[in-house]
Amino acid sequence: MASELGGAQGAALIEAGKAAFTQTHSVLLSTSAILILILSGVVYIALASYSKPAGSPAH
């Protein structure tokens, strides 16, 4: 599409695509980091009260 436009319009379209990709990538990585943080907290809380049953062998 950008090659068909050529000139300034093609360059503007390419730059807009790059900017959109960068912004989306940033949001995706931030969202993933937040979800990993939340899930690690949930696992920590869920396992905080876990104790081995009496008589279980130690590894």
Buried (B, 14 or more C-beta within 10 A) or exposed (E): EBEEEEEEEBEEBBEEEEEEEEEEEEEEEEEEEEEEEEEEEEEEEEEEEEEEEEEEEEE
